[in-house]
């Protein structure tokens, strides 16, 4: 997109009686605003993917209201949101829409830039912030999850991993190719569950990301994972966190030792490939491959097609809460910035609820007995 800011600033400085004018002032000013906003975001180090997503949203809003930014109103946002809600968009998508429009309005109304003065000089009107607390979606709801999403039960997790292990045994005993790959896939899926990882976080792990836990030295370098490719915040660089292995998942350690210390080297990755999960072609396992492998094993195990790879992460959150870990600990483990996001992931079982209720009733009855 052409940057018109210099020509617009020059036009602003012309005497009011000048005959010089823009050919298509509304279009040119809007395009210049968008170009300047893109450059501002680039200078802040935001990813191109994030910037492209935001500009697409603002462009859609501009097309929807069919008027320039200095004529936008709060009512326009209400209508845009109502139209989106009518298409059954999720709350997270609505929030993303509001965030993009709000950020754009912050830019064009900022005193650090010339847009207010340019619009006043050219059109006799100035832009304003149209995304306000009372007409936008905030990240504060207790639950925003899709009803179709659910974690795996303990039995389903066990069945999935038993199916993955059985595939390894079948291929190895038959002498057919693919046993090492099946072993890798099984351990990769177990790692996602045992640490509550996103798929990108999992496939981007390197061997150096295997860490010690100060509380569990006997696990060696398998007591924690250093996640260096976590989901970015605000379009910036990937965040980092260290995820501790909890004692309930210590069954993960022997399998990981087998993969890292014995099986991985048989793919001959060489010194230049640090990836923890390598392929037969000496490349890093891709996220798309991981999705397909999960779907294959899920179907082979006869599990619901509603379950996805991300369901393992949901299962991790749910099961840690059922084990009794504090909400804040679970939030830190999975790298959620907001507690409400962790709530979305959680879906504790009826058995857990009944157990909590039974313990509460027991405490109550014991307390009453002590009072007498």
Secondary structure as UniProt FT lines:
FT   HELIX           5..12
FT   TURN            16..17
FT   TURN            23..24
FT   HELIX           25..43
FT   TURN            44..45
FT   HELIX           48..65
FT   HELIX           69..71
FT   HELIX           74..86
FT   TURN            87..88
FT   HELIX           91..109
FT   TURN            111..112
FT   HELIX           115..123
FT   TURN            133..134
FT   TURN            147..148
FT   HELIX           154..174
FT   TURN            177..178
FT   HELIX           179..195
FT   HELIX           199..203
FT   HELIX           207..209
FT   STRAND          210..211
FT   TURN            214..215
FT   HELIX           217..222
FT   STRAND          224..230
FT   TURN            234..235
FT   STRAND          239..244
FT   HELIX           247..249
FT   TURN            250..251
FT   HELIX           252..258
FT   HELIX           259..263
FT   HELIX           264..267
FT   TURN            271..272
FT   TURN            280..281
FT   HELIX           287..300
FT   TURN            301..302
FT   TURN            305..306
FT   HELIX           309..323
FT   HELIX           327..334
FT   HELIX           339..345
FT   HELIX           350..371
//
